[in-house]
Amino acid sequence: MVANQSAVSKLSSYGVARSTIQGARLNDDEARKTHAFWRACNYLALGMIYLQDNPLLRRPLEPEHIKNSVGAECL
């Protein structure tokens, strides 16, 4: 399939479809909350990947909480 020039310019990073978000930028409080949410998501994801028990670290971390072979389930 060959795209015509009009379709290509619409998909360009400098074309009409460059941004789909309208309105004002995030204020400082919204940016802080978004960043906190992102950090919490990363923390939970890493806990699910590397820990088999105690992912919220409610108890001191011990060697038996850590998975033996990280990534073996992907093989």
FITI-294293 format. One line per 2 residues: number of its first residue (from 1); for each residue x, y, z of C-alpha. Coordinates in steps of 0.05 Angstrom, whole numbers, plus 5000, padded with zeros to 4 digits. Layout:
NUM	X,Y,Z; ...;
//
This chain:
1	5000,5000,5000; 5027,5068,4981;
3	5006,5128,5022; 4993,5193,4986;
5	5027,5258,5008; 4965,5284,5043;
7	4961,5223,5089; 5035,5227,5105;
9	5031,5301,5124; 4973,5287,5171;
11	5016,5236,5209; 5078,5279,5212;
13	5101,5304,5279; 5095,5373,5249;
15	5027,5362,5217; 4956,5375,5240;
17	4952,5313,5283; 5013,5333,5324;
19	4975,5339,5390; 4908,5313,5411;
21	4907,5346,5479; 4870,5412,5482;
23	4871,5463,5538; 4921,5486,5591;
25	4982,5451,5618; 4978,5415,5686;
27	4985,5460,5746; 5038,5444,5799;
29	4990,5404,5843; 4964,5362,5784;
31	5036,5349,5761; 5056,5328,5832;
33	4997,5281,5838; 5010,5251,5769;
35	5083,5240,5786; 5064,5207,5853;
37	5015,5161,5817; 5069,5142,5767;
39	5119,5126,5823; 5067,5084,5859;
41	5052,5045,5795; 5126,5031,5784;
43	5135,5010,5856; 5077,4960,5851;
45	5101,4933,5784; 5171,4920,5810;
47	5142,4888,5872; 5101,4840,5829;
49	5162,4824,5786; 5215,4813,5840;
51	5177,4794,5903; 5136,4732,5916;
53	5114,4755,5986; 5108,4820,6025;
55	5103,4866,5963; 5081,4926,6005;
57	5140,4915,6053; 5095,4914,6115;
59	5149,4870,6147; 5224,4877,6140;
61	5248,4848,6074; 5277,4778,6079;
63	5312,4735,6027; 5253,4686,6023;
65	5208,4743,5999; 5249,4751,5935;
67	5234,4706,5875; 5288,4655,5860;
69	5294,4667,5785; 5265,4731,5758;
71	5244,4724,5685; 5241,4648,5684;
73	5166,4650,5671; 5180,4684,5604;
75	5222,4626,5578;
//
